[in-house]
């Protein structure tokens, strides 16, 4: 079975959110560090923005602490949407 783009983006966003929360960052602080508006960053975590490789590299740098591009594509721990997240 080939991967579904929407599912990949959803899982990527969830994984980025997990890594961000593990570092104690808010979405607003992460967006600030990336030089983007908070609503645009939120769309990444919601899986609603098809990010470029450049953006992925910037996210890895923002997360720091040895995070790699491959880490972003590891399955997220949570398969359910967290409370307060925008449904897809």
Backbone as ProteinMPNN parsed JSONL, in Angstrom:
{"seq_chain_A": "XXXXXXXXXXXXXXXXXXXXXXXXXXXXXXXXXXXXXXXXXXXXXXXXXXXXXXXXXXXXXXXXXXXXXXXXXXXXXXXXXXXXXXXX", "coords_chain_A": {"N_chain_A": [[0.843, -1.185, 0.0], [0.65, 2.138, -0.934], [1.848, 5.213, 0.495], [-0.412, 7.697, 1.712], [-0.723, 11.059, 0.915], [-2.026, 12.964, 2.587], [-2.155, 11.558, 5.011], [0.562, 11.232, 5.592], [1.362, 13.916, 5.91], [-0.258, 14.582, 8.11], [0.744, 12.821, 10.134], [3.405, 13.69, 10.172], [3.072, 16.33, 11.068], [1.978, 15.828, 13.627], [4.136, 14.539, 14.81], [6.106, 16.555, 14.771], [4.848, 18.343, 16.501], [4.902, 16.806, 18.876], [7.683, 16.667, 19.36], [8.239, 19.383, 19.657], [6.71, 20.043, 21.942], [8.022, 18.401, 23.785], [10.288, 19.818, 24.158], [9.436, 21.941, 25.536], [8.364, 24.113, 24.197], [6.108, 26.602, 23.005], [3.648, 26.835, 20.368], [3.712, 29.391, 19.373], [6.266, 30.331, 20.133], [7.883, 28.526, 18.735], [7.156, 29.192, 16.106], [8.077, 31.82, 16.037], [10.858, 31.387, 16.288], [11.273, 30.171, 13.863], [10.744, 32.175, 12.168], [8.206, 32.653, 11.12], [4.661, 33.22, 10.81], [2.496, 32.477, 13.546], [-0.059, 31.21, 12.947], [0.546, 29.976, 10.492], [2.555, 28.192, 11.234], [1.045, 26.584, 12.94], [-0.577, 25.331, 11.062], [1.246, 23.561, 9.947], [1.645, 21.72, 12.046], [-0.92, 20.748, 12.173], [-1.062, 19.286, 9.925], [-1.881, 20.443, 7.611], [-0.407, 21.905, 5.867], [1.653, 21.598, 3.169], [4.808, 21.104, 3.52], [8.05, 22.385, 2.557], [11.289, 20.994, 1.758], [13.218, 22.755, 2.643], [11.832, 24.046, 4.735], [11.507, 21.867, 6.47], [14.179, 21.385, 7.177], [14.698, 23.759, 8.536], [12.909, 23.449, 10.674], [14.048, 21.236, 11.98], [16.48, 22.379, 12.797], [15.451, 24.343, 14.519], [14.313, 22.744, 16.507], [16.566, 21.449, 17.474], [19.054, 19.834, 19.613], [20.108, 17.393, 18.489], [18.09, 16.423, 16.8], [16.95, 14.883, 13.858], [16.154, 14.905, 10.317], [15.02, 12.438, 9.746], [13.946, 11.796, 12.241], [11.672, 13.35, 12.281], [9.957, 11.946, 10.697], [9.398, 9.658, 12.062], [6.984, 7.435, 13.474], [4.266, 9.108, 15.054], [3.719, 9.289, 18.601], [1.159, 9.645, 19.514], [-1.852, 8.711, 18.087], [-4.237, 9.792, 17.943], [-6.032, 12.87, 17.683], [-5.061, 15.658, 19.599], [-6.732, 17.29, 22.328], [-8.14, 20.417, 21.634], [-6.853, 20.785, 19.249], [-7.215, 21.621, 15.804], [-9.676, 19.997, 13.952], [-9.357, 17.783, 11.091]], "CA_chain_A": [[0.0, 0.0, 0.0], [1.434, 3.362, -1.023], [1.432, 6.2, 1.49], [-1.359, 8.738, 1.366], [-0.111, 12.353, 1.235], [-2.692, 13.57, 3.745], [-1.756, 10.816, 6.21], [1.971, 11.558, 5.856], [1.4, 15.27, 6.461], [-0.87, 14.532, 9.445], [1.691, 12.194, 11.062], [4.552, 14.586, 10.272], [2.662, 17.423, 11.947], [1.864, 15.318, 15.0], [5.487, 14.255, 15.306], [6.727, 17.854, 15.038], [4.213, 18.856, 17.724], [5.448, 16.042, 20.007], [9.063, 17.096, 19.6], [8.184, 20.765, 20.155], [6.231, 20.006, 23.336], [9.067, 17.773, 24.605], [11.296, 20.851, 24.421], [8.794, 22.997, 26.3], [8.096, 25.277, 23.355], [4.754, 26.842, 22.513], [3.596, 27.016, 18.924], [4.103, 30.774, 19.094], [7.725, 30.432, 20.257], [8.45, 27.78, 17.612], [6.94, 30.012, 14.912], [9.0, 32.953, 16.14], [12.207, 30.891, 15.983], [11.318, 29.834, 12.436], [10.506, 33.384, 11.385], [6.927, 32.567, 10.416], [3.494, 33.552, 11.623], [2.0, 31.345, 14.342], [-1.082, 30.413, 12.247], [1.182, 29.133, 9.467], [3.208, 27.086, 11.94], [-0.024, 25.695, 13.416], [-1.008, 24.531, 9.917], [2.209, 22.458, 9.804], [1.329, 20.713, 13.064], [-2.237, 20.196, 11.864], [-0.961, 18.497, 8.707], [-2.622, 21.151, 6.574], [0.533, 22.643, 5.032], [2.634, 20.727, 2.52], [6.054, 21.822, 3.771], [9.187, 22.149, 1.676], [12.485, 20.447, 2.403], [13.817, 23.89, 3.343], [11.113, 24.228, 5.997], [11.841, 20.74, 7.342], [15.524, 21.63, 7.703], [14.564, 24.833, 9.52], [12.244, 22.872, 11.853], [15.061, 20.423, 12.665], [17.392, 23.315, 13.477], [14.699, 24.97, 15.604], [14.153, 21.757, 17.582], [17.907, 21.241, 18.019], [19.331, 18.649, 20.432], [20.343, 16.167, 17.739], [16.94, 15.982, 16.012], [17.263, 14.726, 12.437], [15.0, 14.845, 9.416], [14.402, 11.118, 9.934], [13.15, 11.843, 13.474], [10.38, 13.96, 11.983], [9.117, 10.968, 10.018], [9.1, 8.525, 12.948], [5.557, 7.465, 13.789], [3.954, 9.863, 16.267], [3.25, 8.468, 19.725], [-0.294, 9.796, 19.575], [-2.527, 8.533, 16.812], [-5.464, 10.578, 18.046], [-5.862, 14.312, 17.744], [-5.096, 16.19, 20.955], [-7.766, 18.253, 22.63], [-7.787, 21.779, 21.283], [-6.318, 20.86, 17.901], [-8.221, 21.788, 14.78], [-9.931, 18.755, 13.227], [-9.133, 17.782, 9.653]], "C_chain_A": [[0.887, 1.245, 0.0], [0.931, 4.376, 0.004], [0.484, 7.236, 0.901], [-0.771, 10.078, 1.817], [-0.721, 12.975, 2.481], [-2.268, 12.882, 5.038], [-0.309, 11.121, 6.582], [2.067, 12.94, 6.48], [0.822, 15.326, 7.873], [0.117, 13.956, 10.458], [2.937, 13.05, 11.251], [4.23, 15.734, 11.227], [2.556, 16.996, 13.398], [3.235, 15.071, 15.607], [6.23, 15.556, 15.63], [6.156, 18.439, 16.327], [4.748, 18.133, 18.965], [6.851, 16.518, 20.368], [9.107, 18.522, 20.158], [7.768, 20.785, 21.622], [7.281, 19.406, 24.26], [10.159, 18.77, 24.966], [10.707, 22.052, 25.153], [8.501, 24.257, 25.51], [6.609, 25.386, 23.042], [4.804, 26.928, 20.995], [4.072, 28.423, 18.554], [5.621, 30.941, 19.14], [8.405, 29.703, 19.101], [8.324, 28.588, 16.325], [7.904, 31.192, 14.895], [10.419, 32.528, 15.766], [12.374, 30.552, 14.505], [11.123, 31.062, 11.549], [9.233, 33.319, 10.566], [5.8, 32.95, 11.363], [2.98, 32.299, 12.326], [0.899, 30.554, 13.629], [-0.499, 29.51, 11.159], [1.888, 27.948, 10.11], [2.153, 26.084, 12.424], [-0.517, 24.799, 12.283], [-0.049, 23.375, 9.653], [1.843, 21.352, 10.776], [-0.025, 20.053, 12.823], [-2.209, 19.313, 10.621], [-1.674, 19.133, 7.538], [-1.724, 21.974, 5.656], [1.569, 21.672, 4.484], [3.979, 21.452, 2.559], [7.139, 21.448, 2.761], [10.32, 21.508, 2.465], [13.183, 21.554, 3.193], [13.149, 24.108, 4.702], [11.422, 23.095, 6.966], [13.22, 20.923, 7.965], [15.476, 22.717, 8.771], [13.9, 24.325, 10.801], [13.241, 22.046, 12.655], [16.026, 21.32, 13.436], [16.712, 23.974, 14.673], [14.569, 24.012, 16.786], [15.483, 21.424, 18.242], [18.092, 19.893, 18.697], [19.427, 17.351, 19.64], [19.156, 15.636, 16.965], [17.354, 15.941, 14.544], [15.976, 14.771, 11.613], [14.269, 13.519, 9.611], [13.538, 11.086, 11.189], [11.759, 12.422, 13.223], [9.411, 12.964, 11.359], [8.908, 9.685, 10.82], [7.612, 8.581, 13.275], [5.301, 8.265, 15.068], [3.45, 8.929, 17.357], [1.729, 8.498, 19.79], [-0.882, 9.605, 18.191], [-3.848, 9.286, 16.796], [-5.121, 12.045, 18.127], [-5.951, 14.752, 19.203], [-6.219, 17.181, 21.109], [-7.29, 19.651, 22.286], [-7.182, 21.904, 19.902], [-7.47, 20.989, 16.915], [-8.429, 20.467, 14.051], [-9.673, 18.906, 11.736], [-10.354, 17.289, 8.932]], "O_chain_A": [[1.772, 1.382, 0.844], [-0.253, 4.4, 0.342], [0.584, 7.595, -0.272], [-0.365, 10.218, 2.971], [0.007, 13.466, 3.344], [-2.047, 13.546, 6.05], [0.012, 11.254, 7.764], [2.774, 13.124, 7.471], [1.346, 16.033, 8.734], [0.31, 14.535, 11.527], [3.471, 13.134, 12.357], [5.036, 16.065, 12.096], [2.991, 17.715, 14.297], [3.466, 15.362, 16.781], [6.909, 15.643, 16.653], [6.899, 18.972, 17.151], [5.018, 18.767, 19.985], [7.162, 16.741, 21.538], [9.92, 18.826, 21.03], [8.392, 21.456, 22.443], [7.423, 19.848, 25.401], [10.869, 18.594, 25.956], [11.387, 23.056, 25.365], [8.4, 25.344, 26.079], [5.934, 24.377, 22.839], [5.876, 27.077, 20.408], [4.75, 28.613, 17.545], [6.199, 31.613, 18.286], [9.387, 30.196, 18.547], [9.271, 28.665, 15.543], [8.477, 31.52, 13.856], [11.103, 33.225, 15.016], [13.475, 30.634, 13.961], [11.313, 30.998, 10.335], [9.169, 33.853, 9.459], [5.985, 32.992, 12.579], [3.024, 31.2, 11.772], [0.912, 29.325, 13.694], [-0.995, 28.406, 10.933], [1.83, 26.83, 9.597], [2.353, 24.873, 12.326], [-0.84, 23.634, 12.513], [-0.473, 22.318, 9.186], [1.74, 20.187, 10.391], [-0.24, 18.913, 13.235], [-3.203, 18.666, 10.294], [-2.035, 18.451, 6.578], [-2.217, 22.665, 4.765], [2.273, 21.006, 5.243], [4.25, 22.313, 1.722], [7.143, 20.355, 2.194], [10.299, 21.487, 3.696], [13.682, 21.313, 4.292], [13.831, 24.33, 5.702], [11.584, 23.335, 8.162], [13.409, 20.646, 9.15], [16.144, 22.606, 9.799], [14.288, 24.728, 11.898], [13.278, 22.145, 13.881], [16.349, 21.046, 14.592], [17.33, 24.144, 15.724], [14.701, 24.426, 17.938], [15.527, 21.147, 19.44], [17.383, 18.931, 18.399], [18.894, 16.324, 20.061], [19.198, 14.495, 16.506], [18.024, 16.849, 14.051], [14.87, 14.686, 12.145], [13.039, 13.484, 9.638], [12.503, 10.419, 11.206], [10.789, 12.032, 13.873], [8.195, 13.114, 11.475], [8.31, 8.732, 10.321], [7.038, 9.668, 13.345], [6.03, 8.121, 16.049], [2.831, 7.903, 17.073], [1.093, 7.487, 20.088], [-0.464, 10.257, 17.234], [-4.496, 9.401, 15.755], [-4.042, 12.417, 18.587], [-6.807, 14.28, 19.951], [-6.619, 17.838, 20.148], [-6.164, 20.027, 22.61], [-7.007, 23.02, 19.414], [-8.575, 20.512, 17.176], [-7.462, 19.871, 13.576], [-9.755, 20.003, 11.185], [-10.358, 17.216, 7.704]]}, "name": "protein", "num_of_chains": 1, "seq": "XXXXXXXXXXXXXXXXXXXXXXXXXXXXXXXXXXXXXXXXXXXXXXXXXXXXXXXXXXXXXXXXXXXXXXXXXXXXXXXXXXXXXXXX"}
